[in-house]
Amino acid sequence: MRGNRLPPELQLIAETELGETDERKIDALEEFNQLLDDEPDLYSRRDDEFLLRFLRVAKYNVDAALKRLKEYYKMRKECSFVFENFLPSSAKLEARSMAMVLPRRDVHGRLVLLLRLGAWNPQIISYIEALQAITLVVEHLTADPAAQTTGVSCIHDYGGFSMDKFIAINFGLLKSSIKLLLDCVPTRSKAIHIVRQSYAFDMGFAMVRPFISKKISERIHFHGVNFDGLYEDMAVDMLPKEYGGLGPDLDIEAYWRGLDQAEECFVQNNRYGYHIK
């Protein structure tokens, strides 16, 4: 069978929400490859595992999957400053501390992406270095079938995000990063929980909100320092104490050790793109 079979719990979601069946999977992969044959400037990965990421996010609309894949590779080219040396080993320690995936899933079975955006220190790492670390985490996350089926919940922690950090942001790069992470990478963003937001965050969000789609905007929830609203999506015993939970402390180092082990996957993936032969 083309493509690895999903675990039973994910297979049910893929069938009911995405319309995935064995027959449709085979037909869609064949059509997808045929369309890629007509893209001579694009040297894309063509393995089933990779193409299924885009098909699932597009609910098996092959044209939409192709469009997203092309946008993904276009953004990798346009944001070359992020994708140069795009390897876990290139991420600085301070940048690593800003992003991880929590070890346990939310009540819906979704992966939980934690971005500690307020922890960014522009005196130590540049915005590009921070963005690269975040993108490395997101890129690795897209390979998980759960991200393609049940989707992803996000916690954006803006604790410590001050005016000096707001001033240090390049908003042209910020706009590009929003497009890359929300519109190009093949994940289903189901909920974005923003905590500990500040006045500086409010100013920045007002500037970027026009670039966020209505569908995504409706999935953004603001909590401030009251974490009770998180419990609707996340069990108390899976959240770390700093977010009002009873779960284990954050172990960002352990997460990145796992990402380091995937170094070769990034090396291979970096060989593809527009005008790369």
PyMOL commands that set and color helices and strands:
alter all, ss='L'
color gray80, all
select helices_A, chain A and resi 8-18+22-37+48-57+62-78+80-83+88-90+93-96+117-119+127-141+145-149+163-168+171-184+199-211+214-217+227-232+236-238+241-243+252-260+263-269
alter helices_A, ss='H'
color red, helices_A
select strands_A, chain A and resi 42-43+99-101+111-115+152-157+189-195+220-224+273-274
alter strands_A, ss='S'
color yellow, strands_A
deselect
rebuild
show_as cartoon
